[in-house]
Amino acid sequence: MATTVLIVDDERAIRDSIQVVLEDEGYKTDTSSDGQDALEKIKENNYDVVITDIKMPNMDGMELLKQANKISPETFFIIMTAYASVKTAISAIREGAYDYLMKPIEFDDLLLRLKRLSKFKKLSIENKSLRQRVSAEPGYQNIIGNSNAIKKVFRLISQVSQTSSNILITGKSGTGKELVAKAIHYNSKRRNDIFLPINCGAISENLIESELFGHKKGSFTGATDEKIGLFKVADGGTLFLDEIGDLPLNMQVKLLRAIEDKKFIPVGGIKAVSTDVRIIAATNQNLFKKAETGEFREDLYYRLNVIEISLPSLNERRDDIPLLVNYFVEKYCNAMGKKILGVDNDAMKALMNHNWRGGVRELENIIERAVIFAMEDVIKMDDLSDYIKDNVSNYGFPVSLKEAVKNFEREHIINVIKNNSYNKEETAKALEIGLSSLYRKMEELNIPTKFSENDF
């Protein structure tokens, strides 16, 4: 597949001469006469490389580089300048340029640099997922992300891991509740003992008591042998009760007693069995409302909810989507023996703007399918599921009204902060809210409390 190059210079003779040389070498080219026009083209097209002059009308090359990095970070820049100075070159490199050239351009030198860039880009893409996979904290059991929302979860894990308190993890399906439970266990003093998960909604009502507490031989029809319950199997370790909201009411009473007394009686037994087990429960339901309506025992709810960790949905941490995409691409390439370097800009835009009702699990399924059908070394729009492609005719705009309002709030607050020279007190006054409310809003909308204009 030919490398695509955008050539940006206000002098037509320079644009045309570079274009002729590159097309003779098999490059696919496009041209612009100023930075503003080039930026619009970058928004609409996927360019591998942009070769741009520094001094131009409307928008200079340095500003084009800054703006383009926000919308197309995969595009490499080579800066051209007739203003020979070390300072100009260093500034361009610091802003993210791959290389720079001095005018007048020597075409052999340009071609050599483009060939080196192609090799560098291939290696960069191959190693990108390995670099990005490293999360903000080590040892967190494949929790992928670096957004403010997921960093908050990392902090909570760090704070609660060394305690023995019961924990309730809440969040929609696909948010990674079991991964968080494992992270807590493996960062705790119980890490050398067992982590035992059980899905309370996947076991029939007449068997759940036997599974949790065990039974004696002959205690009911079919009990041909004695069975040790999971509460005893997990002794010294962590018992993860997933979908705790589906636990039958009669079992909730027995679970509460076992948690409070650290003892239980097996089905058909008469003697209490002691156990030392930490309980981590999880649910995608609103247990507080279920407790109010009597569908869930209020005393058990408060016993489990000593510490609550609420997990953000994927829609609430969209900044993590590129990291997750690269992680899953590598995962399924390894499993299938394929070599795919990543996802092109159009496909990534579609994934970034999709309404992820199924969370990370849905994203993983989409990438697994895309890896299967991808015929080239990058995943493209055609490789994605039809229902993803069908919802991107207006991409750039979120699907839901709630997400659109949230995006507007974020952009508005950032603009007001900039207009007030990054003074938070003045910003709060301008927004007609309290300073503490501003900080809460910034945290909710993933706006860093300290940033400069170059960050957005």
N, C-alpha and C positions, 0 to 999 in steps of 0.2 A: 504494500500500500504506500503510495507516494506521500512524502512529507509535505505538509501544507505550510506555506510561508506568506505572511502579510508584510508588505514593504511600505513603510510610512516615511514620506519626505515631501516637503513643500516644493522641491525642485523636480520638475517632471523628468528632466534628462537623467537625473540620478535614479529615480524610480524605474524608468524604462530600461536603463542599462542593466541594473541589477536583475530586473525581471527576465530579460533576454538570457542572461548568463545562467540563471537558476533553472529556467525552463529547458534550456539546452541540456542541463545535467539531470533532468527528470523530476525536478521539483514542481509541485503545483502551487501557483502563486496568485496573489491578489494585491491590490495597491490602494493606498489612501494618501490624500494630499495634506491632511492635518490630523492631530490627535483626536479631536472630537468625532470625526468621521470614522477613524480607526476603531474607537471605542464602541461605536454602534455596530460595526462589522464584527467585532469580537463577541458582542452579546448574541449575535445571530449565527455565528459560524464557529467551528472548531478549528483553530489554527495550532499547529505544533510549535511554530516559531514566529515571533514578530521581530522584524529588523526595523528599528526606528531612529530617526534623527532626534537630537536633543532640542534644538531651537526650531520651533514651528509656531505658526499663528493658532489662535483659539485654545489649544491645549498643547503644552510642550511634551517632550518624550518622557521626562521624569514623572509628570502627573499622569500620563497615559499608563506608565508602568504601575504606579500605585493603584489606579482605578481598575486596571485589568487584573491585577493580582487578587482583587476581591471577587470578581465574577468568573475568572478562568485561571485558577492557580496552577493548572497543569501546563499552561502555555509558557514557553521559554522566550526570554527577551535578549536580543543583541542590540546594544546601543551604539549609534554612530554619532560622532562629534567632530567638528572642525576646530573646536576650542580645546586645544591640547593642554590638558592639565591633569595632574594626578588626582586633584580634588574631585573633579567631575567624574572620573572613572571610579573612584572609591565610593562616591555617593550613589552611583548607579548600581554597583555591586551590593551595597548595603540595602538598597531598596528591593533587591531580589533579581537583578539582571544576571544572566548567565555569563555574558562576555561583553566587550566593547571593541569598537573599531575606530581608527582615526581616518578622517577624510584627507586626501582622496582615497577611495576604497581600492585596495588591491584585490582583484577578484579571486586569484589563486588562494590568497590568505582567507578570504571569506568562505570559499568552498571547503578549505581545510577545517576551519572552525565549525562549520555546519556538520561535517562528518564526525568530528569529535563530539559535538553536541548530541548527535543521534545515538552514539554509543553510550554517552553519559545518561541520556534520558531512559534508554532501555534498562540500564543498571538501576537507575533511580526508581523506576516503576516496580522492578522486581523486588527491590528491598523496602519499598514504601510500607507495605503491610506489616513488615517486621518492626519497623520503627514506630509506626502509629499504634501498634497493639499494646505497647507499654502504657499502662494506665497510671494515674496520678499516684497510686500507692501499690507496692508490690504484694504478691501473694493473695490477690483477691479473686482467685478461682474463675478466670475467664470473664470477669465483668469488664466489658469493653466500653470505654468512653472517657472523655476529657471535658465534658460540658460542666457548667456550674451546678446543674441539677444532679448529675451523677457524682460530682465531687462532694456534694453535701451528703450523699449516701455513704461514700467512702469514710467521711469524718464520723458519721454515726456508727459505722461498723467498728472503727478504731476505738471509739469511746465505750461501746457496750461489750466488746469481745471479752474483756478481762473480768467482767462481772458474771454472776451466776443467775441474774434476773431472767424471768420469762420474757419473751419477746413476741410481739405480734407484727408480722409483715403484711402490709396491705398494698394492693395494686391490681390493675387490670391483668387479664390473661396475657402472657407473653412479656411481662415486664422483668422477669428474672428473679422471682421470689426464692426459688430453691437455690440459685446461685448465691444470693445474699446470705441465706441460712448457712450454706457451706462455708462462705467466707468468714462468718462469725465463728463457726465451730473451729475452723483450721487456724484462726488467729487467737484462739482461747487456750486456757490451760488444759482443756479436754482434747486438744488436737491429736494426742496419741491414742485416744479411745475412739469408739465407733461413732460415725454419723449415720443415723438410721432414718430414712424418709418413709412416710406412709401417707397415702392419699385417702383421706377419710370418706371421700365421695365415691371411691372405686370399690369399696368392700360392702357386701350386703349387710343389712341391719342385724341379721341373726348371727353373723360371724364376726362383727367388729369387736365385741367384747373379748372373744377368744383370741383374736389377733393381738389386741392390746395387752391383755392380762394373762393369757394362756388358759389351759384347762387341765383337769385331772382325767385320767383314763376312766371311761365309762360314765362321764358326767352328762353326756347327751348322746343321742343316736349318731353313730359315726365316729365317736371319740374313742377310737381303738387304742390310742397311745396318749401318753401325757405330752402336753405341748407347753413350751416355755413362751410366754408373751413378750411382745416387743419392749414393754416397759423394763423387763428384766434383761433382755438381750442388750439393750442400750445402756445398761448400768455403768455409770462412770463417764458416759458420753453424752451425746445430744440426740433427742428424738424430735424429728421434724414432722409436725402434723399439718400436712397440706390440706387445703379446702376444709378447714375446721368448721366452717359454717354449715357443712352438710352433715355434721355429726348428729345422730338422732338425740332427742331430748333426754331419753332415759339413760343414754350413755354419757351425756354431759354431766349428770350428777356423779357418776362413778369416776369420770375423769377428774372432776373438781376435787373429789375426796383423795384420789391418788396423788394429785399435785400437792395438796395441802399437807397430807400425812406422810408423804413419801413412802407409802405402803399401799398394797392392793391385795385382794384375795382372788386367786384364779377361779374360773368357773368350775363349780363342783368342789372347791376346796373349803377348808375351815380355818386354815392358818394364814395370817397375813405375811406377805413377802415384802421385805424392804428393798428399796432401790434408790440410787442417787443418779438422777437423770435431769439434764436441762431440757426444758420445753421451749421450742421455737414453733409457733403456729403461723399459718398464712391463710389468707382468704382474698378473693376478689369481690366479696360481698360487703355490704355495710352492716357490720355486726352491731353497731350502736343502735341502728334502727330496728334490727331484728330483736335486740334485747328489749327495746321499748314495746314492741308488739308481742313479746312473749315467745317468739320463734327461737330465741337463743337465750340461755340462762344469763341473767345480768351478773350474778356473782362469778360465774366462770369467765365472762367477758373481761371483768376487771382483774381477775387473777391472771389471765393470759396477757392482758394489755398493760403490763408494768412499764414496758417501753414499746412504743410503736414506731415502726419505720415504714413510711409511706413512699412507695416507689413511683417515679415519674413515668408516664407513658412515653412511647417513642415520639409521639407528636409534640411532647413537651421538652424533648431534648434532641431536636433535629440536627444540632451541630455534631452529634455523634454518628449520624448515618454514614458519612464517608468512612469512618473508622470501622464500623460494623460491616459495611459492604466489602472492604478490602480483607477483613478477617475471614468472612464467609467464602469469598472468592478463593482465597488460599486454602481454606479447609477443604472445599469440595474439589479443587484442582488436585490436591494431594490424594484425596480419596479415589478420584476417577482417573488419575494419571494424565491429566491435561495440563497445558501450559497457557494460562491466560494472565496477562499482565495487569488488568484492571478494568475499569468501566469508563466509557467515553463521556464527554461533557453532557450530551443530550440525555443519555440514560441516567446519569447522576442527577441531573435537574429533575427528571421525572420521579426518581426515587425520593429526592428531597421534598417534593411537593405533593406526594401521595398521602392520603389520609390513612394512617396505619392503625386500623381498628384491631388488628391481630398482634400488634406490637412487634417486638424483636423476632418472635417465632415466625410471624408472617413474612418479615423481611428475609429471614434465613431461607424459607421455602422458595421465595422469589429468586434468590441468588442461586440456590441449588438447581432450579429449573433452567436459569439463564446459562449456567456453566454447562449443563447438558447440551443445550441447543447452540451455543456459541461456536461459530465456524472459524472465527479469526482470533487474533491474540488479545482483542479487547471485546468486552460485552457492549452491544449496541442496543438501540431501542427495539429493533426487531427481535432481539433475544428475550425481551421481557414478556411477561404474561399480558394477554390482551386487555384485561381489566385495568392494568397499570397504564397501558398506552392510551386507552379510551378516555382516561381522565386527565390528559395532559394537553388538551387543545388550547387551554389558557394557562399553561404552566408559567410560573412566576406569581400566580395567585393561589392562596390556600383554598382547599375545598370547602371547609366549614366556616360559618359566620364567626364562631367563637375564635377560630384560629386567625381569621382576618382581623378581628378587633384586637387580638393580642399582638399581632405584627404591627398594627397601626400604633398602638400604645408604645411599643418598644421604640419605633422610629421617632415618634413624637418626643418621648423623654430624652433620647439621645440628642436630638436637634436642640431641645431647650437647654440641655446641659452645655452643649457647645456654645450656644448663644449667650450663656451666662459665664463664659470663660471657665467652665468646669467647676464653678462654685456651687456646691450642693445646697447650701442654705438659700442662695438667691434662686436656684432652680426650684426648690420646694415652694418658695413664695410665688414664683411665676405660675406654677402649676396649681396653686391654691390648695396645697396639702401640707401636712406636717413633715418635718425632716425624717422622723422615724418611718412614716408612711412611704416616703420616697425611697428609703433604703430597702424596705420590704418589697416595694414594687420592682426595684432594680434586681433584687435577688430572684423574685418570681419570674421576671422576664429575661434572666440570664444576661444582665448588663453588669459588667465589672464595675466595682465601686471606684476603681482608679483606671483611667484610660486616657489616651491622647487622641488627637484627631486622626492620626495615622492608623488607629485600630479599627476604624469604621469607615 
